[in-house]
Amino acid sequence: MNNPLIIKSPQKLQNLVYSYKKRNKKIGFVPTMGALHKGHLSLIKKARKETDIVVVSIFVNPTQFGPNEDFKSYPRTFKEDIKLCKEYNVDIIFYPSVNTLYPDNYLTYVSVEKLSNFLCGKFRPGHFKGVATIVAKLFNIVSPDIAYFGLKDYQQYIIIKKMVRDLNFNIKIKGCPTIREKDGLALSSRNKYLSPEERNEAILLSKSLFTVKKLIQEKKLKSVDKVKNKILDILLSGNIIQKKDIDYIEIVDAETLEEKKDLKGKFVIALAVHIGKARLIDNIIIRN
Ligand code: AMP
Protein backbone atom coordinates (compact mmCIF):
# COMPACT_ATOMS: atom_id res chain seq x y z
CA MET A 1 0.00 0.00 0.00
CA ASN A 2 1.15 3.39 -0.94
CA ASN A 3 -0.26 6.76 0.07
CA PRO A 4 -0.77 8.45 -3.28
CA LEU A 5 0.29 12.05 -3.66
CA ILE A 6 -2.73 14.20 -4.52
CA ILE A 7 -1.80 17.02 -6.87
CA LYS A 8 -4.17 19.71 -8.09
CA SER A 9 -1.79 22.01 -9.93
CA PRO A 10 -0.76 21.18 -13.52
CA GLN A 11 2.55 22.96 -13.10
CA LYS A 12 3.42 21.07 -9.92
CA LEU A 13 2.71 17.80 -11.65
CA GLN A 14 4.72 18.81 -14.73
CA ASN A 15 7.72 19.63 -12.52
CA LEU A 16 7.43 16.38 -10.60
CA VAL A 17 7.15 14.30 -13.78
CA TYR A 18 10.19 16.12 -15.17
CA SER A 19 12.21 15.08 -12.11
CA TYR A 20 11.13 11.43 -12.55
CA LYS A 21 11.97 11.48 -16.24
CA LYS A 22 15.46 12.79 -15.51
CA ARG A 23 15.91 9.65 -13.41
CA ASN A 24 14.73 7.52 -16.37
CA LYS A 25 11.47 6.53 -14.68
CA LYS A 26 8.72 5.29 -16.98
CA ILE A 27 5.41 7.08 -16.44
CA GLY A 28 2.10 5.18 -16.78
CA PHE A 29 -1.12 7.18 -16.99
CA VAL A 30 -4.77 6.24 -16.44
CA PRO A 31 -7.20 9.10 -17.16
CA THR A 32 -10.58 8.69 -15.43
CA MET A 33 -13.64 10.64 -14.33
CA GLY A 34 -13.50 8.94 -10.91
CA ALA A 35 -16.17 6.80 -9.24
CA LEU A 36 -13.55 4.11 -9.67
CA HIS A 37 -14.59 0.50 -10.22
CA LYS A 38 -12.91 -2.74 -11.28
CA GLY A 39 -12.74 -1.54 -14.89
CA HIS A 40 -10.57 1.42 -13.90
CA LEU A 41 -8.61 -0.78 -11.50
CA SER A 42 -7.71 -3.20 -14.29
CA LEU A 43 -6.05 -0.31 -16.15
CA ILE A 44 -4.25 0.79 -12.98
CA LYS A 45 -3.00 -2.77 -12.37
CA LYS A 46 -1.61 -2.94 -15.90
CA ALA A 47 0.09 0.44 -15.52
CA ARG A 48 1.54 -0.69 -12.16
CA LYS A 49 3.02 -3.79 -13.83
CA GLU A 50 4.46 -2.02 -16.86
CA THR A 51 5.67 1.36 -15.59
CA ASP A 52 7.58 2.88 -12.64
CA ILE A 53 5.33 5.82 -11.72
CA VAL A 54 1.56 5.45 -12.00
CA VAL A 55 -0.50 8.61 -12.40
CA VAL A 56 -4.32 8.48 -12.25
CA SER A 57 -6.30 11.58 -13.12
CA ILE A 58 -9.75 12.12 -11.64
CA PHE A 59 -11.60 14.84 -13.46
CA VAL A 60 -15.25 15.01 -14.51
CA ASN A 61 -14.68 16.86 -17.75
CA PRO A 62 -17.48 19.34 -18.46
CA THR A 63 -16.62 19.81 -22.14
CA GLN A 64 -17.53 16.22 -23.01
CA PHE A 65 -21.07 16.48 -21.61
CA GLY A 66 -23.94 17.87 -23.66
CA PRO A 67 -26.24 20.54 -22.15
CA ASN A 68 -28.91 17.95 -21.26
CA GLU A 69 -26.50 15.30 -20.06
CA ASP A 70 -25.46 14.20 -16.57
CA PHE A 71 -22.45 16.43 -15.77
CA LYS A 72 -23.99 17.69 -12.54
CA SER A 73 -25.30 14.33 -11.33
CA TYR A 74 -22.27 12.27 -12.45
CA PRO A 75 -21.14 10.19 -9.44
CA ARG A 76 -18.31 11.81 -7.48
CA THR A 77 -16.76 9.52 -4.86
CA PHE A 78 -13.32 11.05 -4.29
CA LYS A 79 -12.79 9.64 -0.79
CA GLU A 80 -13.41 6.07 -1.90
CA ASP A 81 -11.35 6.68 -5.02
CA ILE A 82 -8.36 7.68 -2.87
CA LYS A 83 -8.70 4.46 -0.85
CA LEU A 84 -8.73 2.33 -3.99
CA CYS A 85 -5.75 4.21 -5.43
CA LYS A 86 -3.90 3.56 -2.19
CA GLU A 87 -4.79 -0.13 -2.30
CA TYR A 88 -3.57 -0.41 -5.89
CA ASN A 89 -0.34 1.48 -5.24
CA VAL A 90 -1.02 4.51 -7.39
CA ASP A 91 1.81 7.04 -6.99
CA ILE A 92 0.03 10.24 -7.99
CA ILE A 93 -3.61 11.28 -8.23
CA PHE A 94 -4.08 14.34 -10.42
CA TYR A 95 -7.25 16.06 -9.20
CA PRO A 96 -7.57 19.48 -10.82
CA SER A 97 -10.57 21.80 -10.56
CA VAL A 98 -12.65 22.72 -13.60
CA ASN A 99 -11.45 26.29 -13.30
CA THR A 100 -7.81 25.23 -13.34
CA LEU A 101 -8.16 23.33 -16.61
CA TYR A 102 -10.72 25.62 -18.23
CA PRO A 103 -10.14 29.15 -16.93
CA ASP A 104 -12.33 32.01 -18.16
CA ASN A 105 -11.84 32.72 -21.83
CA TYR A 106 -10.53 29.21 -22.58
CA LEU A 107 -10.51 28.92 -26.39
CA THR A 108 -8.53 25.92 -27.62
CA TYR A 109 -10.05 22.58 -28.67
CA VAL A 110 -8.87 19.42 -30.39
CA SER A 111 -11.16 17.75 -32.86
CA VAL A 112 -10.48 14.38 -34.49
CA GLU A 113 -12.58 14.66 -37.60
CA LYS A 114 -14.67 11.94 -39.19
CA LEU A 115 -14.06 9.32 -36.46
CA SER A 116 -15.86 11.60 -33.98
CA ASN A 117 -19.01 11.67 -36.10
CA PHE A 118 -19.75 7.94 -36.12
CA LEU A 119 -21.53 5.84 -33.46
CA CYS A 120 -21.91 7.86 -30.22
CA GLY A 121 -20.81 11.00 -32.07
CA LYS A 122 -24.15 11.09 -33.90
CA PHE A 123 -26.06 11.21 -30.61
CA ARG A 124 -23.63 13.23 -28.49
CA PRO A 125 -22.51 16.15 -30.67
CA GLY A 126 -19.28 17.69 -29.37
CA HIS A 127 -18.63 14.79 -26.99
CA PHE A 128 -15.46 13.52 -28.64
CA LYS A 129 -14.16 17.06 -29.16
CA GLY A 130 -14.39 17.42 -25.37
CA VAL A 131 -12.71 14.04 -24.88
CA ALA A 132 -9.85 14.73 -27.33
CA THR A 133 -9.31 18.18 -25.81
CA ILE A 134 -9.08 17.00 -22.22
CA VAL A 135 -6.90 14.00 -23.10
CA ALA A 136 -4.53 16.24 -25.09
CA LYS A 137 -4.32 18.63 -22.13
CA LEU A 138 -3.73 15.77 -19.69
CA PHE A 139 -1.07 14.28 -21.95
CA ASN A 140 0.77 17.63 -21.95
CA ILE A 141 0.55 17.82 -18.16
CA VAL A 142 1.45 14.20 -17.37
CA SER A 143 3.80 13.41 -20.30
CA PRO A 144 3.27 9.68 -19.88
CA ASP A 145 5.26 7.01 -21.68
CA ILE A 146 2.20 4.77 -21.78
CA ALA A 147 -1.48 5.72 -21.38
CA TYR A 148 -4.14 3.07 -20.69
CA PHE A 149 -7.68 3.17 -22.09
CA GLY A 150 -10.57 0.71 -21.80
CA LEU A 151 -11.91 -0.98 -24.93
CA LYS A 152 -15.36 -0.58 -23.37
CA ASP A 153 -15.19 2.94 -24.83
CA TYR A 154 -13.97 1.60 -28.16
CA GLN A 155 -14.62 4.73 -30.22
CA GLN A 156 -12.79 6.84 -27.64
CA TYR A 157 -9.80 4.48 -27.82
CA ILE A 158 -9.64 4.69 -31.64
CA ILE A 159 -10.00 8.50 -31.56
CA ILE A 160 -7.22 8.91 -28.98
CA LYS A 161 -4.91 6.62 -30.96
CA LYS A 162 -5.56 8.76 -34.06
CA MET A 163 -5.00 12.01 -32.17
CA VAL A 164 -1.68 10.73 -30.82
CA ARG A 165 -0.52 9.80 -34.32
CA ASP A 166 -1.79 12.98 -35.97
CA LEU A 167 -0.42 15.39 -33.34
CA ASN A 168 2.88 13.51 -32.81
CA PHE A 169 2.44 12.82 -29.12
CA ASN A 170 5.31 10.52 -28.09
CA ILE A 171 2.98 8.27 -26.08
CA LYS A 172 2.05 4.62 -26.43
CA ILE A 173 -1.70 4.00 -26.17
CA LYS A 174 -2.78 0.65 -24.77
CA GLY A 175 -6.33 -0.66 -25.08
CA CYS A 176 -7.42 -2.92 -22.22
CA PRO A 177 -10.25 -5.48 -22.21
CA THR A 178 -13.71 -4.63 -20.90
CA ILE A 179 -14.25 -5.78 -17.32
CA ARG A 180 -17.73 -7.17 -16.69
CA GLU A 181 -19.92 -8.24 -13.82
CA LYS A 182 -20.41 -12.01 -13.49
CA ASP A 183 -23.66 -11.77 -15.48
CA GLY A 184 -21.95 -9.93 -18.35
CA LEU A 185 -22.87 -6.29 -17.66
CA ALA A 186 -19.90 -4.05 -18.51
CA LEU A 187 -18.78 -2.11 -15.44
CA SER A 188 -19.52 1.60 -15.70
CA SER A 189 -19.76 4.46 -13.24
CA ARG A 190 -23.21 5.11 -14.76
CA ASN A 191 -24.51 1.69 -13.63
CA LYS A 192 -25.08 3.47 -10.29
CA TYR A 193 -28.09 5.19 -11.89
CA LEU A 194 -29.92 1.87 -12.42
CA SER A 195 -32.76 0.64 -10.18
CA PRO A 196 -32.68 -3.10 -9.39
CA GLU A 197 -35.16 -3.81 -12.23
CA GLU A 198 -33.20 -1.67 -14.67
CA ARG A 199 -29.96 -3.32 -13.55
CA ASN A 200 -31.48 -6.68 -14.38
CA GLU A 201 -32.69 -5.48 -17.80
CA ALA A 202 -29.20 -4.11 -18.55
CA ILE A 203 -27.91 -7.69 -18.85
CA LEU A 204 -29.60 -7.75 -22.26
CA LEU A 205 -26.87 -5.54 -23.80
CA SER A 206 -24.00 -7.96 -23.23
CA LYS A 207 -26.28 -10.97 -23.69
CA SER A 208 -27.19 -9.78 -27.20
CA LEU A 209 -23.53 -9.22 -28.11
CA PHE A 210 -22.32 -12.57 -26.78
CA THR A 211 -25.21 -14.38 -28.46
CA VAL A 212 -24.55 -12.95 -31.91
CA LYS A 213 -20.78 -13.46 -31.56
CA LYS A 214 -21.39 -17.17 -31.03
CA LEU A 215 -23.89 -17.36 -33.91
CA ILE A 216 -21.47 -15.56 -36.24
CA GLN A 217 -18.67 -17.94 -35.30
CA GLU A 218 -20.94 -20.93 -35.85
CA LYS A 219 -21.84 -19.45 -39.27
CA LYS A 220 -25.49 -19.30 -38.25
CA LEU A 221 -25.68 -15.55 -38.83
CA LYS A 222 -24.19 -14.51 -42.12
CA SER A 223 -25.23 -10.91 -42.80
CA VAL A 224 -25.01 -7.55 -41.10
CA ASP A 225 -28.81 -7.12 -41.18
CA LYS A 226 -29.46 -10.51 -39.61
CA VAL A 227 -27.00 -9.75 -36.81
CA LYS A 228 -28.63 -6.38 -36.11
CA ASN A 229 -32.11 -7.92 -36.10
CA LYS A 230 -31.04 -10.63 -33.69
CA ILE A 231 -29.58 -8.01 -31.32
CA LEU A 232 -32.76 -5.95 -31.58
CA ASP A 233 -34.90 -9.02 -30.75
CA ILE A 234 -32.84 -9.72 -27.63
CA LEU A 235 -32.81 -6.08 -26.49
CA LEU A 236 -36.60 -5.91 -26.84
CA SER A 237 -37.17 -9.24 -25.10
CA GLY A 238 -37.33 -7.73 -21.58
CA ASN A 239 -39.85 -5.45 -19.90
CA ILE A 240 -38.15 -2.06 -20.04
CA ILE A 241 -36.15 -1.38 -23.21
CA GLN A 242 -38.24 -0.11 -26.11
CA LYS A 243 -37.16 0.71 -29.67
CA LYS A 244 -37.03 4.43 -28.88
CA ASP A 245 -34.47 3.74 -26.12
CA ILE A 246 -31.93 2.34 -28.57
CA ASP A 247 -29.58 5.00 -29.96
CA TYR A 248 -27.83 2.56 -32.28
CA ILE A 249 -26.85 -1.01 -33.05
CA GLU A 250 -23.91 -0.85 -35.46
CA ILE A 251 -21.32 -3.10 -37.01
CA VAL A 252 -18.19 -1.16 -37.92
CA ASP A 253 -14.64 -1.76 -39.11
CA ALA A 254 -12.36 -2.06 -36.06
CA GLU A 255 -9.91 0.60 -37.32
CA THR A 256 -11.86 3.04 -39.50
CA LEU A 257 -15.19 2.73 -37.64
CA GLU A 258 -16.92 2.75 -41.04
CA GLU A 259 -20.08 0.67 -41.34
CA LYS A 260 -19.45 -2.89 -42.46
CA LYS A 261 -21.34 -4.38 -45.38
CA ASP A 262 -20.29 -7.94 -44.58
CA LEU A 263 -18.99 -9.90 -41.62
CA LYS A 264 -15.41 -10.34 -42.84
CA GLY A 265 -12.18 -9.23 -41.15
CA LYS A 266 -11.89 -7.49 -37.79
CA PHE A 267 -14.98 -5.59 -36.80
CA VAL A 268 -16.80 -4.24 -33.78
CA ILE A 269 -20.46 -4.62 -32.91
CA ALA A 270 -21.40 -1.63 -30.80
CA LEU A 271 -24.59 -0.45 -29.18
CA ALA A 272 -25.94 2.35 -27.04
CA VAL A 273 -29.18 2.03 -25.10
CA HIS A 274 -31.00 4.25 -22.61
CA ILE A 275 -32.29 2.46 -19.52
CA GLY A 276 -33.90 4.75 -16.96
CA LYS A 277 -31.49 7.62 -16.30
CA ALA A 278 -28.50 5.76 -17.69
CA ARG A 279 -27.21 5.71 -21.25
CA LEU A 280 -25.26 2.46 -21.48
CA ILE A 281 -22.80 1.45 -24.19
CA ASP A 282 -21.21 -1.88 -24.90
CA ASN A 283 -19.34 -3.56 -27.73
CA ILE A 284 -17.70 -6.75 -28.80
CA ILE A 285 -14.71 -7.19 -31.09
CA ILE A 286 -14.86 -10.02 -33.62
CA ARG A 287 -12.21 -11.42 -35.96
CA ASN A 288 -13.87 -13.43 -38.67
P1 AMP B 1 -14.33 6.90 -17.28
O1 AMP B 1 -13.99 7.20 -15.87
O2 AMP B 1 -15.66 6.27 -17.48
O3 AMP B 1 -14.06 8.07 -18.20
O4 AMP B 1 -13.31 5.77 -17.73
C1 AMP B 1 -11.93 5.92 -17.59
C2 AMP B 1 -11.22 4.80 -18.31
O5 AMP B 1 -11.64 3.54 -17.79
C3 AMP B 1 -11.54 4.78 -19.81
O6 AMP B 1 -10.37 4.44 -20.53
C4 AMP B 1 -12.57 3.69 -19.90
O7 AMP B 1 -12.63 3.07 -21.17
C5 AMP B 1 -12.08 2.73 -18.85
N1 AMP B 1 -13.16 1.84 -18.43
C6 AMP B 1 -14.40 2.21 -18.00
N2 AMP B 1 -15.16 1.11 -17.76
C7 AMP B 1 -14.39 0.03 -18.05
C8 AMP B 1 -14.59 -1.39 -18.02
N3 AMP B 1 -15.74 -1.92 -17.65
N4 AMP B 1 -13.56 -2.19 -18.39
C9 AMP B 1 -12.37 -1.66 -18.77
N5 AMP B 1 -12.12 -0.34 -18.83
C10 AMP B 1 -13.10 0.50 -18.48
Residues whose N, C-alpha, C, O or C-beta is under 5 A from the ligand:
A	BS01	AMP	P31 T32 M33 G34 G39 H40 Y148 F149 G150 L151 K152 D153 C176 P177 T178 I179 A186 L187 S188
